[in-house]
Amino acid sequence: MIYFWLKIQGFWGSNSKINFQKSGFCSETKAMASAAKIVQDPESISYLSQQEAAEVDEILMGPLGFSVDQLMELAGLSVATSIAEVYKSDKYNRVLAICGPGNNGGDGLVTARHLYHFGYKPFICYPKRTPKPLYSGLVTQLESLPIPFLSVEELPVDLSSNFDILLDAMFGFSFHGTPRPPFDDMIQRLVALGNPNQKHQKSPVIVSVDIPSGWHVEEGDLSGEGIKPDMLVSLTAPKLCAKKFSGPHHFLGGRFVPPPIADKFKLNLPAYPGTSMCVRIGKPPQVDISALRENYISPEFSEDQAQTDPFDQFQKWFDDAVAAGLKEPNAMALSTTGKDGKPSSRMVLLKGVDKDGFVWYTNYESQKAQQISENPSAALLFYWDGLNRQVRVEGPVQKVSEEESEKYFHSRPRGSQIGAIVSKQSTVIPGRQFLHQQQEELEAKYSDGNTIPKPKYWGGYRLKPELFEFWQGQPSRLHDRLLYSPIETDGTRAWKIERLSP
């Protein structure tokens, strides 16, 4: 936790007075440039001592007018977004927030609330509740969601069996002394999860808020036997102990450092991307690509479950992907080959499907169009990650009618219509400004609202399937693969279903 009641702690003495004129309150431009500098090397980032962190809080909650609840809300949101950045809710859903009695614990309570709204299932262990209205309000908010509160006695001895993420929000940088019960035991439980001799097949990840609880603010894990978090979310600026953090994920949160503070303390911090509340410090961990694997857990896909018509089976699976809320379920990889025999693949969007085939739209002068003109056969691949499913479709390709292309073109947003005219797809252009200039010219040309004519070089293609394969991921790579191929029976076209070895 990056802030606390400084008045109570005695930081409002004369020695802590700040001369804001000397500290650079008038040099906002310089401070902004310093704060906005993108930092790639963690060694070049500023780290705060305990006293400096206290002074930063004094300024924030004094002359700059921040309140504790404002800072706590921003800090908790930063921690929650950092977690969501790395540990997705579909795989790391159950979160235990272990909250201490101070403001660091308050950060944990706010984090849990945001994680709930992000789709996680949080639980709270808050053994030493603070009676102040701010904290009572946070508890009320969590209980109304509802988020379960667990006593220390209700927690399982082995935390790895019930939780995917353990949020360490016990003590922040203002803590002194030795942790007392029950937090001393809670810290040891987290330590045990990082002990190689007690490492479980799948242990929950540990996320520490601002400082790993029990660490020295400046020296780090003095005994070498403290918590070893997988993620550290520093707030405002990293504390000196963060230099000793060796976990794979270090983030900075608390997007509330104004230029005067950045200038006074000569803070060199990474810029926050876009509207994000968190930014990674350092590079993501190196991954052994050969070790990346997923053991798919899915319902079996058997022949008696399959529709006799592959178009019906595709529609069923496509509807499942839409119902699951998957992003762009109509995205498909289109593979084509020209006369030189060299294949090319790219992602396009399915814009129609019926018993006549699969339709997409593009520029007739693009690379894919050139290859289709030389070899009018193609392959489509749909991949629905959230359902562990793939569908392959192969067959001949032909252009859709001009009337069909015209109708679809004018169903698109006007911006997309203009974009289709601007883009001479696959041709070399001098830069992005070239596109913007043409876009602006066309927007001005058609600003009267008149119909935008479809360019001759733009239209649709239809692939008529001669093969379908439906793939359902299964454990131990024993996937289900059902192949549909056409057969003639008494002059009538039907589909034969065969199972392929995974």
N, C-alpha and C positions, 0 to 999 in steps of 0.2 A: 504494500500500500504506500502510495507516494505522498500522503498527506495525513495530518492528525491535528488534534487541538493544540496548536502551538502555544496558545496562551497558558493552558494548563501546564504544559511541559516547560514553560519558562523561556521560550524563545523570543519573547517580545521585549527583551531587555535592550538597553541602549547600544550594546555591542552589535546587535543585529539590525540596527537601522540601516536603511539603504539610501544612498545618494543617487536618486533616479536620474538626475540630470547628467551626472558623471557616468552612470552605467549605460547610457546610450538610448534613453527614451526618445531622443530627437533624431536618431539615426536609423529610422525604420527601414529605409531602403537597403542599407548595408546589412542589417540584421536579417531581413527577409531573404536576401541572396545567400547568406550564410546558412540559414535554416533549411533552405530549399535545395541545397547542394546534394546531389545523389551520391551516396557513399556505398562503394562496393566492398571495400576492405574493412572488416570488423575492427582492425587495429586503429583505423583512423577515426572511429566514432568516439564521441565524448562519453566519459563515464563519470558519474557523480560520487563524491564522498558522502558520508552520512550527514555531515554538516552542510554541505552544498545542497543536498536534497531537502534538508530542513529549511534552508534559506529560500529555495525555489517555492516551497509550499507557503512560506510566510508572505512572499510577494503575491502569489496567486490568490490567497485568501485575504490579503490585506488590500493594498492599493488597486489591484486588478479586479477585485469585486467578485471572485468566485466563491460559491458556497460549498460546503462539504458534500451535500447531496448532488450538486451538479458534477463535481469532479468524480464522485463515486459512480454516477450513472455513466459518464464517459469512459471511465476505467473498466467497468464491468462489461460494457458493450465492446470495448477493444479486446478484452480477453475472450469473449464469446466468439467474435469474428475471427480471431486468431485460431481458435480451436476448430471452427467450421472450415477454415482454409485448409487444414491438414487432415483432420480426423472427421470424415464424412459420417453423417448420422445413420446411413444405412448399414455401416459396419461398426461404428463406435457409438452406440445409441444410449447406453446406460451410464449416467454420470453421477458420481458421488462427490458433492462439494463439501469439503471439510472446512468449516468456517470458524475462525478465532473470534475473540471478544471485541477486537478493535476494528479499525477502518479497513484493514486487509480482509477481515471476515465479511465486512459490508460489501466489498468488491465481489467476493465470492457469491453472496446472495444475489446481487444484481446480475452477475454472470449466469447464474442458474436460471433466472427469469428469462433472460434473452435466449438461452439455449433451448428452453421449453418452446418458445415461439419459433425457433429454428428447426424444430422437429425432433429434438433429443428428449430423452426421458430422464430428467434430473431427480436426484434425491439429496436431501440436506442433512448433514450432521452438524448441529450448532449447539454444542454442550454448555457453553457459557454465554448466555444471551445478555445483550446490553439493553438496559431498560429505556434508553433514550428514545424519543418519539420517532426519529429517523429509522432506527433499526426495527422498532415495533411495526412501523409501516411496511418495511420490506418483508417482514415475516407475514403480515396480513396479505400482501400482494401474492406471495408464493403459495400460501394456503388456499387462496381463492382460485388458483389455476386448475386443479389442485396439484401441488408438489409435496410428496411425503417428507416428513421430518423423522429422522431416525435417531434414537439415543445411542450413546456409545455401546450400551449393553445389547442393543438390537442389531448391531453390526456383526456380520459373520467374522470369525477369526481370520479366515482366508478371504481377503477382499477380492482376489482374482476371480472367484467363482461367480460373483454377482454383478460386477461392474466392468465397463470397458474403459472408462476414463476416471481418474482420481484427481480432483481439483484441489490442490494445496493452497488454501487461502487462510492459513492459520496466523502467521506472523509476517509483518512487513518490516521496512527498514528502521522503524522507530523502536523495535523491540530490543530490550536489554535483558541480560541474565540467562538463566537456565529455564527451559520450558517446564511447566508444572503439569500435574495430572489434570485432565486426561490427555493433554496434547503431547506429553512426552511419549506416551504409549502409541498414540496415533502416528507420530513421526517414525517410531521404530517399525510400525507395520509397513509404512511406505518404504523405509530402508530395506526391509526384508524382501520386498518385491524386486529390488534391484540387486540382491545378493545372488551371484552366480550359482551358489550351492542350493539356493531355494527357488531358482528361476522356474516358473511354470511354463508349460508349452505355449500358453497364450496369456501373458500377464497384462493387466490393464496398463495403459500409459499414464504417466504422472505429469500433470501440468501445474507449474508453480506460478503464483501471481507475484510479480515484481522481484521477489527474492525467495529462494527455496527456504522453507521454514527450518530454523535451527542453524542456518549458515551465519557466519560473521558478515556484516554488511559490506566490509571492505576486503577482508582476507579470504572470504569464501568458506569452504568446508574444511575447517582447521584440523579436525580429527581424521578426515578421509573416510569417515564412516557415516556421513550424513545422507540426506535424500539426494538421489541422482535423477532429477526429472528428465523426461523425454522432451519436454517443451518448457521454455521459460518465456513469459510475457513481461518484459520490462515496461514500466509505466513512466511517462514523461521523458526520461532518459535512463539508460542502463546504470545501475549502481556498480561500483568497482568490483564487487564479488562476481558480477556477470562475466568478467574476463576468465573466471575459472570454470564457467559452465561448459561442459563438453557434450551435451546432448545434441541431437540432430536438428532441433527446431528452436531458434531464438527469434522472437518477434518483439517489436516495439509498438506500444499502444498508448492511448491517452493523447489524442490529437488536440491538445490545448496549449501548446507552448507558443506564446506570442513573441514577436520580434524583440522586445526589450529584454526578455529573459534569455533568449538565444544569444543576444549580443553581450549581455553582462557576463554570462558564464562561458562565453565563447563555445557554444554548443555546436558541434558538427554532427548532425543527425541525418539519416536517410529521409528522402522526401516520401510522403505518403502517396501511393498511386491513386489517381482519380478521386473517388468518394470513399475510399476504403478507410476503416478505422484502425488498421494495423499494417505494418510493413515488416518484411523479413530482414533480419540482420545477418549478413553473410550469405553464402550460397547454400542451396538445399544439399542434403547429404548425398554422397556418391552412392549409387545403387549398382549392385551386381545384377546386370540384366539377366544373366543365366539363372539367377535364383528367383526371379519374379514368376509367380504362378498363382493361379486361383483354383481352388477346389470347388467347382460349381455344385450348388445344392438346389435342385429343381425337381418338380414332379416329373415322373417318367412320361415319355411321349410314345405311346404304343400304337400299333397299326389299327387296333379297334377304336382308338380315340380319333384317328385321322379322318377328315372329311374325304369323301370319294372324289370330289372335284377340288383340284389344288387352288383354284380361284376362291372357292369358299373357305378353304383352310387359310389362305393368305388373308382374307378379309377378317377372319376370326382372330388371327394373331395380330393383325394391324389394329383392330379394335381394342385388343388387350393392351397394346403399347400406348394407345391414346388414353385409355382409362387409367393406366399407371402413371400418367403425367410425364412421360419421357419427353425430353426436348427433341423437337423436330423428328417425330417418328417416321416422317416421309422422306428423310434423308437417305440416299442410297449411293453406293459406289458404282459408277458406270465405267466399264472397261471396254475399250475398242482396240482394233488392230487394223493398220493400213496395209498397203500392198508390200511394204518392206518387212512385214511380219513382226514389228516391234509393238508390244502392247503398251497402252497408256490407261491410267485410271484417274478418276477425279470424283468428288462428291457433287451430286446434283439433287434436285428435289422432285419427287414424284408429284405430279399434278393431276393425275387421273388414272383410274384402273377399272376395267370391266372385262367381260369375257373376250373382248377384242385385243386386250393387251395393256401394257404399262406406258403412260405418256409423260414426257418431260419437255421442257422448252429451252431453247438456246439460240446462239448465233449460228446461222448456216455457213459462216465463213471461218468458224473456229477450227481448232485442231481436231476435236472430236468429230465435227461434221465432215472434215476432209477425210478422216479415216473411215467414217461410215459410208461415204460415197465410194471409197475404194473397196471396202469389205462390209457389206450391209448386214453384219451380224454383231451382236454385243452380249455382254453379261452384266447383270445387276446384282448387287449384294446389299441387303438390309441387315443391320446389326443393332439389336435392341439389348443393350448392356444390362439394364435393370431387370430384364426377364431371362437373361442367359440364352438368348435366341438369335439365330441367323436364318435368313432365307436367301437362297441363290436362285436366280432366274436367267435362262439363256434362250436366245432365239433371234430370228431375223428382225431387221429394223427398217421402217419406211417413214417418210414424212407424213404428218397428219394433213388434212385438207387445209387449204388457205382460209376457208370459212371458219374452221375450228380454231386455227391460230389467231385469226382476227378477233374472234369472240373472246378468247382467253386474254389476249393482249389488252383489250379495253376493260377487262374486269380487274386489272392490276391497278394499284395506286398510281397516280400521275407521276410521282417521283420515280417509280420503277419503270414506267413507260419511257420517261426521259433517259433513265439510266441505260435502257436497252438500246436507245439510239446513240448515246454517247460512247458506249463500249464497243469498239472494234475488236472483239474478243480474240485473244492470243497474239495480237500484233504488238510490236515494240513501241512504247511511247516515251517522251522525254522526261516525264515526271508526273506526280499526282496533281500538281497545279494545272497541268494540261487538261485533266479531266474536269477539275473544278471550273475552269474557264468555259469549257464547252457546255457544262451543265448550266452555268449561269446564263449563257447566251440562249439556250433552249428554253429555260424557265421564263426568260423575258419574252421570247418569241411567242410562247403559248400562254402568257399570263392572262389573256382575254377569256380563257376557259373553253376555247374551241377544242374540238376533238383532235387528239394527237394521232397522226397517221402511223400505222405500224410499218416499220421499215421492211423492205423486201427481203433483207438478209436475216430476218428473225422469224422463228416459228417452232413448231413442235415435231417430235418424233414419237413413234409408237413401236414398242418391242412386242412381238407376238410370241409368247412362250412356247418352247418345244421341250423345256425341262424345268422342273422345280426341285429344289432340295430344301427340306425343313430340318433345321439343326437345333437341338435342345441340349445345353450343357449339362453334364452329369458328373458325379464324384469320380475321382481317380481316372479321369479322361475317358471313361466309358460312355461317351456321348450318344444320344439318339440322333440318327440320320435317316430320314425317310425321303426316298427319291421317287418323284412322279415323272413318268415318261409316257408319251401318247401311244396308243395301240388302236388298230382298226378291228372292230367286231361286227360282222354282218353289215359292212359298209358304214357303220357308225363309229365316230371317234370317241374313245374312252381313255382313261388314264390307269396305267399299271403302277402299283405302289410296291417298292422294294426297300428293304432295310440294308443300309451300307454299314460296313465295319467302321468304327470310329478311328 
